[in-house]
Amino acid sequence: MPKYKPDQGSYARTTGFLLLASLAVFGCYTLYYWLLSFRGTDDAPSFMERDLSGGNLPVLGIPLTMALIIAVVVAIVLLVILQRVFNRPKVADMLIDAETEMRKCTWPTFNETFTSSIVILVVMVFFTFALAGMDFLLNRLMRDYVF
């Protein structure tokens, strides 16, 4: 399937695809171990954990099981769906527009960012001590005079 407007919005589309693809792969990794959790007895392993190849796979070092096959197939299906979704005109146009708008932004320099961060940290420390002091005084007031 050809890519919709291949020369536009490549950063936004690639970033979005990689983030969602990593989430899908992590989900399939979790699915694999969840499927392996269905244990059989010591004498007969369950259908999901039974070794189909007679040994470990060369690069992965894990046995070929039905759980692995299911997880890999689900991962491939999810990645194909993601690729198709990111090439739909509405989604692609939205990401192209987002990348265009991000290029128009003026970003702060490192010194501006550092100075702003220091100001925020000082204000947060001040309010932390102010709230802790009020809490201490109100607790003392309640303990000594009210209760």
ZADO-1210 file (C-alpha; in nm, 4 decimals, padded with zeros to 6 digits):
<atoms>
<atom x="00.0000" y="00.0000" z="00.0000" code="MET" pos="1"/>
<atom x="00.1528" y="00.3355" z="-00.0986" code="PRO" pos="2"/>
<atom x="00.2157" y="00.5927" z="00.1711" code="LYS" pos="3"/>
<atom x="-00.0261" y="00.8869" z="00.1788" code="TYR" pos="4"/>
<atom x="00.1698" y="01.2105" z="00.1156" code="LYS" pos="5"/>
<atom x="00.5093" y="01.0475" z="00.1772" code="PRO" pos="6"/>
<atom x="00.7099" y="01.3702" z="00.1746" code="ASP" pos="7"/>
<atom x="00.5048" y="01.5474" z="00.4426" code="GLN" pos="8"/>
<atom x="00.4832" y="01.4979" z="00.8184" code="GLY" pos="9"/>
<atom x="00.7442" y="01.2253" z="00.8307" code="SER" pos="10"/>
<atom x="00.8716" y="01.3135" z="01.1798" code="TYR" pos="11"/>
<atom x="00.5272" y="01.3223" z="01.3388" code="ALA" pos="12"/>
<atom x="00.4113" y="01.0042" z="01.1682" code="ARG" pos="13"/>
<atom x="00.7313" y="00.8155" z="01.2451" code="THR" pos="14"/>
<atom x="00.7278" y="00.9240" z="01.6099" code="THR" pos="15"/>
<atom x="00.3618" y="00.8347" z="01.6529" code="GLY" pos="16"/>
<atom x="00.4077" y="00.4990" z="01.4854" code="PHE" pos="17"/>
<atom x="00.7169" y="00.4102" z="01.6914" code="LEU" pos="18"/>
<atom x="00.5496" y="00.5046" z="02.0195" code="LEU" pos="19"/>
<atom x="00.2364" y="00.3026" z="01.9495" code="LEU" pos="20"/>
<atom x="00.4381" y="00.0157" z="01.8002" code="ALA" pos="21"/>
<atom x="00.6522" y="-00.0052" z="02.1135" code="SER" pos="22"/>
<atom x="00.3347" y="-00.0146" z="02.3218" code="LEU" pos="23"/>
<atom x="00.1965" y="-00.2946" z="02.1012" code="ALA" pos="24"/>
<atom x="00.5205" y="-00.4942" z="02.1211" code="VAL" pos="25"/>
<atom x="00.5300" y="-00.4555" z="02.4997" code="PHE" pos="26"/>
<atom x="00.1688" y="-00.5744" z="02.5139" code="GLY" pos="27"/>
<atom x="00.2546" y="-00.8811" z="02.3068" code="CYS" pos="28"/>
<atom x="00.5569" y="-00.9483" z="02.5293" code="TYR" pos="29"/>
<atom x="00.3220" y="-00.9412" z="02.8290" code="THR" pos="30"/>
<atom x="00.0727" y="-01.1582" z="02.6399" code="LEU" pos="31"/>
<atom x="00.3456" y="-01.4171" z="02.5794" code="TYR" pos="32"/>
<atom x="00.4266" y="-01.4522" z="02.9481" code="TYR" pos="33"/>
<atom x="00.0580" y="-01.4448" z="03.0401" code="TRP" pos="34"/>
<atom x="-00.0093" y="-01.7345" z="02.8018" code="LEU" pos="35"/>
<atom x="00.2847" y="-01.9244" z="02.9495" code="LEU" pos="36"/>
<atom x="00.1348" y="-01.8823" z="03.2965" code="SER" pos="37"/>
<atom x="-00.1277" y="-02.1451" z="03.2157" code="PHE" pos="38"/>
<atom x="00.0782" y="-02.4331" z="03.3526" code="ARG" pos="39"/>
<atom x="00.0058" y="-02.7976" z="03.3100" code="GLY" pos="40"/>
<atom x="00.1210" y="-03.0688" z="03.5447" code="THR" pos="41"/>
<atom x="00.4801" y="-03.1817" z="03.5878" code="ASP" pos="42"/>
<atom x="00.4100" y="-03.4902" z="03.3768" code="ASP" pos="43"/>
<atom x="00.2315" y="-03.3113" z="03.0911" code="ALA" pos="44"/>
<atom x="00.2964" y="-02.9449" z="03.0096" code="PRO" pos="45"/>
<atom x="00.0037" y="-02.7347" z="02.8933" code="SER" pos="46"/>
<atom x="-00.0671" y="-02.6740" z="02.5260" code="PHE" pos="47"/>
<atom x="00.0779" y="-02.3214" z="02.5486" code="MET" pos="48"/>
<atom x="00.4134" y="-02.4223" z="02.6986" code="GLU" pos="49"/>
<atom x="00.4768" y="-02.7420" z="02.5003" code="ARG" pos="50"/>
<atom x="00.7992" y="-02.7160" z="02.2968" code="ASP" pos="51"/>
<atom x="00.7194" y="-02.7520" z="01.9257" code="LEU" pos="52"/>
<atom x="01.0741" y="-02.7468" z="01.7871" code="SER" pos="53"/>
<atom x="01.2617" y="-02.9780" z="02.0231" code="GLY" pos="54"/>
<atom x="01.5025" y="-02.7093" z="02.1471" code="GLY" pos="55"/>
<atom x="01.5605" y="-02.3407" z="02.1901" code="ASN" pos="56"/>
<atom x="01.5403" y="-02.1013" z="01.8980" code="LEU" pos="57"/>
<atom x="01.8932" y="-01.9995" z="01.7906" code="PRO" pos="58"/>
<atom x="01.8893" y="-01.6230" z="01.8457" code="VAL" pos="59"/>
<atom x="01.6171" y="-01.5885" z="02.1078" code="LEU" pos="60"/>
<atom x="01.7245" y="-01.8771" z="02.3294" code="GLY" pos="61"/>
<atom x="01.3643" y="-01.9667" z="02.4135" code="ILE" pos="62"/>
<atom x="01.1654" y="-02.2675" z="02.2964" code="PRO" pos="63"/>
<atom x="00.9152" y="-02.2397" z="02.0141" code="LEU" pos="64"/>
<atom x="00.5804" y="-02.2666" z="02.1887" code="THR" pos="65"/>
<atom x="00.2240" y="-02.1940" z="02.0928" code="MET" pos="66"/>
<atom x="00.2345" y="-01.8924" z="02.3260" code="ALA" pos="67"/>
<atom x="00.5266" y="-01.7475" z="02.1285" code="LEU" pos="68"/>
<atom x="00.3539" y="-01.8066" z="01.7956" code="ILE" pos="69"/>
<atom x="00.0334" y="-01.6385" z="01.9171" code="ILE" pos="70"/>
<atom x="00.2240" y="-01.3389" z="02.0585" code="ALA" pos="71"/>
<atom x="00.4264" y="-01.2902" z="01.7386" code="VAL" pos="72"/>
<atom x="00.1178" y="-01.3175" z="01.5159" code="VAL" pos="73"/>
<atom x="-00.0716" y="-01.0659" z="01.7325" code="VAL" pos="74"/>
<atom x="00.2286" y="-00.8296" z="01.7189" code="ALA" pos="75"/>
<atom x="00.2488" y="-00.8500" z="01.3406" code="ILE" pos="76"/>
<atom x="-00.1251" y="-00.7926" z="01.3025" code="VAL" pos="77"/>
<atom x="-00.1112" y="-00.4910" z="01.5359" code="LEU" pos="78"/>
<atom x="00.1839" y="-00.3404" z="01.3486" code="LEU" pos="79"/>
<atom x="00.0079" y="-00.3812" z="01.0128" code="VAL" pos="80"/>
<atom x="-00.3065" y="-00.2185" z="01.1562" code="ILE" pos="81"/>
<atom x="-00.0981" y="00.0693" z="01.2933" code="LEU" pos="82"/>
<atom x="00.0708" y="00.1203" z="00.9580" code="GLN" pos="83"/>
<atom x="-00.2659" y="00.1332" z="00.7837" code="ARG" pos="84"/>
<atom x="-00.4135" y="00.3707" z="01.0432" code="VAL" pos="85"/>
<atom x="-00.1221" y="00.6125" z="01.0122" code="PHE" pos="86"/>
<atom x="-00.1695" y="00.6202" z="00.6330" code="ASN" pos="87"/>
<atom x="-00.5387" y="00.7062" z="00.6483" code="ARG" pos="88"/>
<atom x="-00.5907" y="01.0562" z="00.5068" code="PRO" pos="89"/>
<atom x="-00.7561" y="01.2040" z="00.8185" code="LYS" pos="90"/>
<atom x="-00.4884" y="01.0776" z="01.0568" code="VAL" pos="91"/>
<atom x="-00.2022" y="01.1623" z="00.8232" code="ALA" pos="92"/>
<atom x="-00.3359" y="01.5128" z="00.7565" code="ASP" pos="93"/>
<atom x="-00.3741" y="01.5747" z="01.1294" code="MET" pos="94"/>
<atom x="-00.0150" y="01.4670" z="01.1943" code="LEU" pos="95"/>
<atom x="00.1123" y="01.6713" z="00.8984" code="ILE" pos="96"/>
<atom x="-00.0681" y="01.9788" z="01.0333" code="ASP" pos="97"/>
<atom x="00.0676" y="01.9157" z="01.3838" code="ALA" pos="98"/>
<atom x="00.4238" y="01.8949" z="01.2533" code="GLU" pos="99"/>
<atom x="00.3737" y="02.2113" z="01.0489" code="THR" pos="100"/>
<atom x="00.2479" y="02.3997" z="01.3556" code="GLU" pos="101"/>
<atom x="00.5345" y="02.2692" z="01.5704" code="MET" pos="102"/>
<atom x="00.7836" y="02.4098" z="01.3189" code="ARG" pos="103"/>
<atom x="00.6225" y="02.7544" z="01.3598" code="LYS" pos="104"/>
<atom x="00.6806" y="02.7566" z="01.7382" code="CYS" pos="105"/>
<atom x="00.9647" y="02.9490" z="01.8926" code="THR" pos="106"/>
<atom x="01.1380" y="02.7346" z="02.1489" code="TRP" pos="107"/>
<atom x="01.3159" y="02.8784" z="02.4533" code="PRO" pos="108"/>
<atom x="01.6920" y="02.8701" z="02.4763" code="THR" pos="109"/>
<atom x="01.8706" y="02.6534" z="02.7300" code="PHE" pos="110"/>
<atom x="01.9369" y="02.9535" z="02.9576" code="ASN" pos="111"/>
<atom x="01.5694" y="03.0559" z="02.9550" code="GLU" pos="112"/>
<atom x="01.4625" y="02.7003" z="03.0342" code="THR" pos="113"/>
<atom x="01.7204" y="02.6674" z="03.3124" code="PHE" pos="114"/>
<atom x="01.6242" y="03.0011" z="03.4696" code="THR" pos="115"/>
<atom x="01.2534" y="02.9173" z="03.4579" code="SER" pos="116"/>
<atom x="01.3190" y="02.5782" z="03.6158" code="SER" pos="117"/>
<atom x="01.5145" y="02.7379" z="03.9011" code="ILE" pos="118"/>
<atom x="01.2315" y="02.9853" z="03.9648" code="VAL" pos="119"/>
<atom x="00.9778" y="02.7027" z="03.9753" code="ILE" pos="120"/>
<atom x="01.1927" y="02.4997" z="04.2158" code="LEU" pos="121"/>
<atom x="01.2387" y="02.7990" z="04.4504" code="VAL" pos="122"/>
<atom x="00.8647" y="02.8718" z="04.4516" code="VAL" pos="123"/>
<atom x="00.7842" y="02.5040" z="04.5173" code="MET" pos="124"/>
<atom x="01.0298" y="02.4896" z="04.8090" code="VAL" pos="125"/>
<atom x="00.8828" y="02.8120" z="04.9528" code="PHE" pos="126"/>
<atom x="00.5257" y="02.6814" z="04.9334" code="PHE" pos="127"/>
<atom x="00.6314" y="02.3461" z="05.0777" code="THR" pos="128"/>
<atom x="00.7811" y="02.5133" z="05.3837" code="PHE" pos="129"/>
<atom x="00.4859" y="02.7532" z="05.4129" code="ALA" pos="130"/>
<atom x="00.2327" y="02.4680" z="05.4079" code="LEU" pos="131"/>
<atom x="00.4427" y="02.2593" z="05.6464" code="ALA" pos="132"/>
<atom x="00.4638" y="02.5564" z="05.8867" code="GLY" pos="133"/>
<atom x="00.0884" y="02.6163" z="05.8728" code="MET" pos="134"/>
<atom x="00.0252" y="02.2478" z="05.9289" code="ASP" pos="135"/>
<atom x="00.2597" y="02.2444" z="06.2281" code="PHE" pos="136"/>
<atom x="00.0990" y="02.5568" z="06.3798" code="LEU" pos="137"/>
<atom x="-00.2565" y="02.4333" z="06.3287" code="LEU" pos="138"/>
<atom x="-00.1703" y="02.0936" z="06.4783" code="ASN" pos="139"/>
<atom x="-00.0098" y="02.2639" z="06.7798" code="ARG" pos="140"/>
<atom x="-00.3118" y="02.4978" z="06.8166" code="LEU" pos="141"/>
<atom x="-00.5585" y="02.2092" z="06.7979" code="MET" pos="142"/>
<atom x="-00.3600" y="01.9903" z="07.0363" code="ARG" pos="143"/>
<atom x="-00.2927" y="02.2591" z="07.3002" code="ASP" pos="144"/>
<atom x="-00.6102" y="02.4675" z="07.2977" code="TYR" pos="145"/>
<atom x="-00.8951" y="02.2796" z="07.1324" code="VAL" pos="146"/>
<atom x="-00.8519" y="01.9142" z="07.2280" code="PHE" pos="147"/>
</atoms>
